[in-house]
């Protein structure tokens, strides 16, 4: 029976419950989301199995078989000062090795207005973006109204909005590890935006020499000997402000030849994160600069060479903790330990019955009418995608038949292990002569020649994968090419 049916039945009882608590049947850290649409007038909450079992135990232990639960909190209480990162959130970096994303905002299970004068819990970038847009507007309004910024032109005020948004964001602790390590800035950028800090700070950071000075982040490039960069703090107020420097030097944990999406803080344990001074005072209506140096040592080099021979990221955040009650500041940084051109672009081919070279997503040629790989199933005995196990390239055969599911068209399924700005397909006949160029409109999706072809991001890559390039050649007879 669905939750919808259960709640519907409860509302029809002669003694209707005042509210409903749905307990999870499985062990999880957070309550699952139960979708109850037509009976939304009955207040309903979901709780974890641990919480459910505790309630049942308390009820059974009570003589009256009933218990009373009180809420000890008064006023507004935050559910968490350090939220969990949504598993669907996008990772960086960009193909040219620059840090993205730049900030994070609440976007999971957000109560939002929907058509019909109602509210619904929804998740996604569409939930986080309005919050950032709203805070951005508040920052710009503050810059326009605060007399401390009166000397700036309208363009200058607009330019430093992002400096305040990113500079006052908070690094987020990895709650899954629960050991004080931050989430990688490739996942959260500078951290979670803070509307209060962004609209009350008079000091903002800038990375000296950055491609875009209004975005305080240090893109360090690749290499193995380490990096240095400078952070300039600009104080727009009539009072000096002092900050203590700190931060973390992160690199992703590798287990079983796979990156785990969690990091180790190597600062002081294999990577030196040092500063030209341990604290910095920014004079009134002036600026101050500090130099940050990130130096990998032998302990980290040994780990990286053993677990990620094609390279890995070193990233983290430099923190400026205020000593006088002003908002704290953050500057994320990111570099690639190794050569950025070395890790592979493409994942492996589909299992051919003998060997498997794919790590997370298998590349092959598909019949778009059935979403079944060519050379996988006998077309005379059914085309169930769930029945596909092995793909035999010897049976990459196309047909001129006009039957509904006939393989008379071909769709490349190309799986990617990392981002690339462009992917070029070249179709050749048996002698190697190109015969079906793909128009540029088919390359708008950097993961495949068609939005229908699935791909895997860098996140699921194998740490020891081979190198490749952003173009491929598929030897086939001249097919009908499906593009979009």
ChimeraX attribute file (.defattr): number of C-alpha atoms within 10 A of each C-alpha:
attribute: neighborCount
match mode: 1-to-1
recipient: residues
	/A:1	5
	/A:2	10
	/A:3	13
	/A:4	15
	/A:5	12
	/A:6	12
	/A:7	20
	/A:8	16
	/A:9	12
	/A:10	16
	/A:11	16
	/A:12	10
	/A:13	9
	/A:14	7
	/A:15	8
	/A:16	11
	/A:17	13
	/A:18	9
	/A:19	13
	/A:20	13
	/A:21	11
	/A:22	18
	/A:23	18
	/A:24	20
	/A:25	12
	/A:26	11
	/A:27	10
	/A:28	12
	/A:29	11
	/A:30	11
	/A:31	17
	/A:32	15
	/A:33	13
	/A:34	14
	/A:35	12
	/A:36	17
	/A:37	10
	/A:38	11
	/A:39	16
	/A:40	12
	/A:41	10
	/A:42	17
	/A:43	11
	/A:44	15
	/A:45	14
	/A:46	17
	/A:47	18
	/A:48	19
	/A:49	19
	/A:50	15
	/A:51	14
	/A:52	17
	/A:53	14
	/A:54	11
	/A:55	16
	/A:56	13
	/A:57	12
	/A:58	14
	/A:59	15
	/A:60	12
	/A:61	12
	/A:62	10
	/A:63	8
	/A:64	8
	/A:65	11
	/A:66	12
	/A:67	13
	/A:68	6
	/A:69	6
	/A:70	5
	/A:71	5
	/A:72	5
	/A:73	7
	/A:74	6
	/A:75	4
	/A:76	6
	/A:77	8
	/A:78	6
	/A:79	7
	/A:80	7
	/A:81	9
	/A:82	14
	/A:83	15
	/A:84	15
	/A:85	20
	/A:86	14
	/A:87	7
	/A:88	10
	/A:89	14
	/A:90	15
	/A:91	19
	/A:92	22
	/A:93	19
	/A:94	15
	/A:95	13
	/A:96	11
	/A:97	17
	/A:98	19
	/A:99	25
	/A:100	19
	/A:101	19
	/A:102	23
	/A:103	23
	/A:104	27
	/A:105	20
	/A:106	21
	/A:107	20
	/A:108	21
	/A:109	14
	/A:110	15
	/A:111	14
	/A:112	12
	/A:113	12
	/A:114	11
	/A:115	7
	/A:116	6
	/A:117	6
	/A:118	9
	/A:119	12
	/A:120	14
	/A:121	14
	/A:122	15
	/A:123	17
	/A:124	15
	/A:125	15
	/A:126	11
	/A:127	19
	/A:128	16
	/A:129	15
	/A:130	14
	/A:131	17
	/A:132	20
	/A:133	11
	/A:134	11
	/A:135	20
	/A:136	21
	/A:137	13
	/A:138	17
	/A:139	25
	/A:140	20
	/A:141	15
	/A:142	17
	/A:143	23
	/A:144	17
	/A:145	11
	/A:146	11
	/A:147	11
	/A:148	15
	/A:149	16
	/A:150	13
	/A:151	10
	/A:152	12
	/A:153	11
	/A:154	12
	/A:155	8
	/A:156	13
	/A:157	19
	/A:158	18
	/A:159	16
	/A:160	22
	/A:161	25
	/A:162	22
	/A:163	22
	/A:164	30
	/A:165	27
	/A:166	30
	/A:167	35
	/A:168	31
	/A:169	28
	/A:170	24
	/A:171	29
	/A:172	23
	/A:173	20
	/A:174	19
	/A:175	15
	/A:176	12
	/A:177	13
	/A:178	9
	/A:179	11
	/A:180	11
	/A:181	22
	/A:182	25
	/A:183	28
	/A:184	33
	/A:185	29
	/A:186	24
	/A:187	22
	/A:188	26
	/A:189	29
	/A:190	34
	/A:191	29
	/A:192	22
	/A:193	25
	/A:194	20
	/A:195	19
	/A:196	13
	/A:197	20
	/A:198	28
	/A:199	22
	/A:200	16
	/A:201	18
	/A:202	22
	/A:203	26
	/A:204	27
	/A:205	28
	/A:206	24
	/A:207	25
	/A:208	18
	/A:209	11
	/A:210	17
	/A:211	12
	/A:212	12
	/A:213	16
	/A:214	21
	/A:215	23
	/A:216	28
	/A:217	32
	/A:218	27
	/A:219	20
	/A:220	21
	/A:221	17
	/A:222	21
	/A:223	14
	/A:224	16
	/A:225	12
	/A:226	19
	/A:227	17
	/A:228	14
	/A:229	18
	/A:230	18
	/A:231	21
	/A:232	17
	/A:233	24
	/A:234	19
	/A:235	23
	/A:236	22
	/A:237	18
	/A:238	12
	/A:239	12
	/A:240	16
	/A:241	20
	/A:242	17
	/A:243	21
	/A:244	15
	/A:245	21
	/A:246	16
	/A:247	20
	/A:248	22
	/A:249	28
	/A:250	24
	/A:251	25
	/A:252	21
	/A:253	19
	/A:254	21
	/A:255	10
	/A:256	9
	/A:257	15
	/A:258	18
	/A:259	21
	/A:260	14
	/A:261	15
	/A:262	17
	/A:263	22
	/A:264	19
	/A:265	22
	/A:266	21
	/A:267	18
	/A:268	13
	/A:269	15
	/A:270	18
	/A:271	24
	/A:272	17
	/A:273	21
	/A:274	19
	/A:275	18
	/A:276	13
	/A:277	12
	/A:278	12
	/A:279	16
	/A:280	18
	/A:281	17
	/A:282	21
	/A:283	18
	/A:284	16
	/A:285	15
	/A:286	15
	/A:287	17
	/A:288	14
	/A:289	19
	/A:290	18
	/A:291	15
	/A:292	18
	/A:293	15
	/A:294	22
	/A:295	19
	/A:296	22
	/A:297	17
	/A:298	11
	/A:299	12
	/A:300	16
	/A:301	18
	/A:302	13
	/A:303	14
	/A:304	22
	/A:305	14
	/A:306	13
	/A:307	20
	/A:308	25
	/A:309	19
	/A:310	22
	/A:311	22
	/A:312	24
	/A:313	20
	/A:314	26
	/A:315	28
	/A:316	31
	/A:317	26
	/A:318	25
	/A:319	21
	/A:320	24
	/A:321	19
	/A:322	18
	/A:323	14
	/A:324	11
	/A:325	10
	/A:326	16
	/A:327	23
	/A:328	21
	/A:329	27
	/A:330	25
	/A:331	29
	/A:332	29
	/A:333	26
	/A:334	29
	/A:335	24
	/A:336	20
	/A:337	24
	/A:338	21
	/A:339	14
	/A:340	19
	/A:341	13
	/A:342	15
	/A:343	25
	/A:344	23
	/A:345	24
	/A:346	30
	/A:347	29
	/A:348	22
	/A:349	20
	/A:350	23
	/A:351	17
	/A:352	16
	/A:353	10
	/A:354	7
	/A:355	10
	/A:356	13
	/A:357	15
	/A:358	18
	/A:359	18
	/A:360	17
	/A:361	23
	/A:362	21
	/A:363	22
	/A:364	23
	/A:365	22
	/A:366	21
	/A:367	22
	/A:368	21
	/A:369	15
	/A:370	16
	/A:371	17
	/A:372	22
	/A:373	28
	/A:374	25
	/A:375	22
	/A:376	21
	/A:377	20
	/A:378	10
	/A:379	14
	/A:380	7
	/A:381	7
	/A:382	11
	/A:383	19
	/A:384	12
	/A:385	13
	/A:386	7
	/A:387	11
	/A:388	13
	/A:389	13
	/A:390	17
	/A:391	21
	/A:392	16
	/A:393	15
	/A:394	9
	/A:395	12
	/A:396	19
	/A:397	13
	/A:398	19
	/A:399	11
	/A:400	9
	/A:401	10
	/A:402	9
	/A:403	9
	/A:404	9
	/A:405	16
	/A:406	17
	/A:407	24
	/A:408	19
	/A:409	17
	/A:410	21
	/A:411	25
	/A:412	23
	/A:413	27
	/A:414	24
	/A:415	25
	/A:416	27
	/A:417	24
	/A:418	23
	/A:419	21
	/A:420	18
	/A:421	13
	/A:422	16
	/A:423	20
	/A:424	17
	/A:425	19
	/A:426	16
	/A:427	21
	/A:428	19
	/A:429	15
	/A:430	11
	/A:431	9
	/A:432	14
	/A:433	13
	/A:434	17
	/A:435	14
	/A:436	16
	/A:437	12
	/A:438	16
	/A:439	12
	/A:440	13
	/A:441	11
	/A:442	18
	/A:443	20
	/A:444	15
	/A:445	16
	/A:446	19
	/A:447	26
	/A:448	23
	/A:449	26
	/A:450	20
	/A:451	16
	/A:452	15
	/A:453	20
	/A:454	16
	/A:455	22
	/A:456	20
	/A:457	19
	/A:458	20
	/A:459	16
	/A:460	18
	/A:461	25
	/A:462	22
	/A:463	22
	/A:464	17
	/A:465	22
	/A:466	15
	/A:467	13
	/A:468	14
	/A:469	13
	/A:470	16
	/A:471	13
	/A:472	14
	/A:473	12
	/A:474	15
	/A:475	15
	/A:476	17
	/A:477	19
	/A:478	15
	/A:479	17
	/A:480	12
	/A:481	14
	/A:482	14
	/A:483	17
	/A:484	12
